[in-house]
């Protein structure tokens, strides 16, 4: 057993096949898979935030998203940046 079975519903035989395929894939393919997974998770998180916060404007949703991903300090800086863009327009 490669991973704790409590954390997965994948049978051990299938898990081993997946690991073998990843090892055979090469660095470029593994990187492509990782980037695709990261992009998918980013998009799912964004859509979830939009559904949970329909009362916020798009700009407020973006600031909240940055806060959830990177923390309040960066979110505050991002909010100030957005306000500066608005003021300059």
Rosetta constraint file for C-alpha pairs under 8 A:
AtomPair CA 1 CA 5 HARMONIC 7.58 0.50
AtomPair CA 1 CA 12 HARMONIC 6.12 0.50
AtomPair CA 2 CA 12 HARMONIC 7.43 0.50
AtomPair CA 2 CA 15 HARMONIC 7.97 0.50
AtomPair CA 2 CA 16 HARMONIC 7.87 0.50
AtomPair CA 3 CA 7 HARMONIC 7.51 0.50
AtomPair CA 3 CA 8 HARMONIC 7.93 0.50
AtomPair CA 4 CA 8 HARMONIC 7.28 0.50
AtomPair CA 5 CA 9 HARMONIC 6.99 0.50
AtomPair CA 5 CA 10 HARMONIC 7.99 0.50
AtomPair CA 10 CA 14 HARMONIC 6.50 0.50
AtomPair CA 10 CA 15 HARMONIC 6.15 0.50
AtomPair CA 11 CA 15 HARMONIC 6.21 0.50
AtomPair CA 12 CA 16 HARMONIC 6.15 0.50
AtomPair CA 13 CA 17 HARMONIC 6.42 0.50
AtomPair CA 14 CA 18 HARMONIC 6.23 0.50
AtomPair CA 15 CA 19 HARMONIC 6.23 0.50
AtomPair CA 16 CA 20 HARMONIC 6.12 0.50
AtomPair CA 17 CA 21 HARMONIC 6.15 0.50
AtomPair CA 18 CA 22 HARMONIC 6.20 0.50
AtomPair CA 19 CA 23 HARMONIC 6.21 0.50
AtomPair CA 20 CA 24 HARMONIC 6.27 0.50
AtomPair CA 21 CA 25 HARMONIC 6.03 0.50
AtomPair CA 22 CA 26 HARMONIC 7.39 0.50
AtomPair CA 22 CA 30 HARMONIC 6.68 0.50
AtomPair CA 25 CA 29 HARMONIC 5.66 0.50
AtomPair CA 25 CA 30 HARMONIC 6.38 0.50
AtomPair CA 26 CA 30 HARMONIC 6.23 0.50
AtomPair CA 27 CA 31 HARMONIC 6.02 0.50
AtomPair CA 28 CA 32 HARMONIC 6.20 0.50
AtomPair CA 29 CA 33 HARMONIC 6.21 0.50
AtomPair CA 30 CA 34 HARMONIC 6.14 0.50
AtomPair CA 31 CA 35 HARMONIC 6.15 0.50
AtomPair CA 32 CA 36 HARMONIC 6.14 0.50
AtomPair CA 33 CA 37 HARMONIC 6.14 0.50
AtomPair CA 34 CA 38 HARMONIC 6.12 0.50
AtomPair CA 35 CA 39 HARMONIC 6.08 0.50
AtomPair CA 36 CA 40 HARMONIC 6.15 0.50
AtomPair CA 37 CA 41 HARMONIC 6.19 0.50
AtomPair CA 38 CA 42 HARMONIC 6.10 0.50
AtomPair CA 39 CA 43 HARMONIC 6.19 0.50
AtomPair CA 40 CA 44 HARMONIC 6.11 0.50
AtomPair CA 41 CA 45 HARMONIC 6.00 0.50
AtomPair CA 42 CA 46 HARMONIC 6.19 0.50
AtomPair CA 43 CA 47 HARMONIC 6.18 0.50
AtomPair CA 44 CA 48 HARMONIC 6.07 0.50
AtomPair CA 45 CA 49 HARMONIC 6.18 0.50
AtomPair CA 46 CA 50 HARMONIC 6.28 0.50
AtomPair CA 46 CA 65 HARMONIC 7.04 0.50
AtomPair CA 47 CA 51 HARMONIC 6.28 0.50
AtomPair CA 48 CA 52 HARMONIC 6.17 0.50
AtomPair CA 49 CA 53 HARMONIC 5.94 0.50
AtomPair CA 49 CA 61 HARMONIC 7.27 0.50
AtomPair CA 49 CA 65 HARMONIC 7.20 0.50
AtomPair CA 50 CA 54 HARMONIC 5.89 0.50
AtomPair CA 50 CA 61 HARMONIC 6.85 0.50
AtomPair CA 53 CA 61 HARMONIC 7.17 0.50
AtomPair CA 56 CA 60 HARMONIC 5.61 0.50
AtomPair CA 56 CA 61 HARMONIC 5.95 0.50
AtomPair CA 57 CA 61 HARMONIC 6.14 0.50
AtomPair CA 58 CA 62 HARMONIC 6.20 0.50
AtomPair CA 59 CA 63 HARMONIC 6.31 0.50
AtomPair CA 59 CA 82 HARMONIC 7.78 0.50
AtomPair CA 60 CA 64 HARMONIC 6.12 0.50
AtomPair CA 61 CA 65 HARMONIC 6.02 0.50
AtomPair CA 62 CA 66 HARMONIC 6.26 0.50
AtomPair CA 63 CA 67 HARMONIC 6.18 0.50
AtomPair CA 63 CA 75 HARMONIC 5.54 0.50
AtomPair CA 63 CA 76 HARMONIC 7.73 0.50
AtomPair CA 63 CA 78 HARMONIC 6.64 0.50
AtomPair CA 63 CA 79 HARMONIC 6.02 0.50
AtomPair CA 64 CA 68 HARMONIC 6.17 0.50
AtomPair CA 64 CA 75 HARMONIC 7.11 0.50
AtomPair CA 65 CA 69 HARMONIC 6.20 0.50
AtomPair CA 66 CA 70 HARMONIC 5.59 0.50
AtomPair CA 66 CA 71 HARMONIC 6.89 0.50
AtomPair CA 66 CA 72 HARMONIC 7.97 0.50
AtomPair CA 66 CA 74 HARMONIC 7.12 0.50
AtomPair CA 66 CA 75 HARMONIC 5.32 0.50
AtomPair CA 66 CA 78 HARMONIC 7.80 0.50
AtomPair CA 67 CA 71 HARMONIC 4.39 0.50
AtomPair CA 67 CA 72 HARMONIC 4.93 0.50
AtomPair CA 67 CA 73 HARMONIC 7.74 0.50
AtomPair CA 67 CA 74 HARMONIC 6.85 0.50
AtomPair CA 67 CA 75 HARMONIC 4.76 0.50
AtomPair CA 68 CA 72 HARMONIC 7.83 0.50
AtomPair CA 70 CA 74 HARMONIC 6.37 0.50
AtomPair CA 70 CA 75 HARMONIC 7.31 0.50
AtomPair CA 71 CA 75 HARMONIC 6.35 0.50
AtomPair CA 72 CA 76 HARMONIC 5.99 0.50
AtomPair CA 73 CA 77 HARMONIC 6.47 0.50
AtomPair CA 74 CA 78 HARMONIC 6.07 0.50
AtomPair CA 75 CA 79 HARMONIC 6.04 0.50
AtomPair CA 76 CA 80 HARMONIC 6.25 0.50
AtomPair CA 77 CA 81 HARMONIC 6.17 0.50
AtomPair CA 78 CA 82 HARMONIC 6.21 0.50
AtomPair CA 79 CA 83 HARMONIC 6.20 0.50
AtomPair CA 80 CA 84 HARMONIC 6.12 0.50
AtomPair CA 81 CA 85 HARMONIC 6.27 0.50
AtomPair CA 82 CA 86 HARMONIC 6.24 0.50
AtomPair CA 83 CA 87 HARMONIC 6.12 0.50
AtomPair CA 84 CA 88 HARMONIC 6.09 0.50
AtomPair CA 85 CA 89 HARMONIC 6.24 0.50
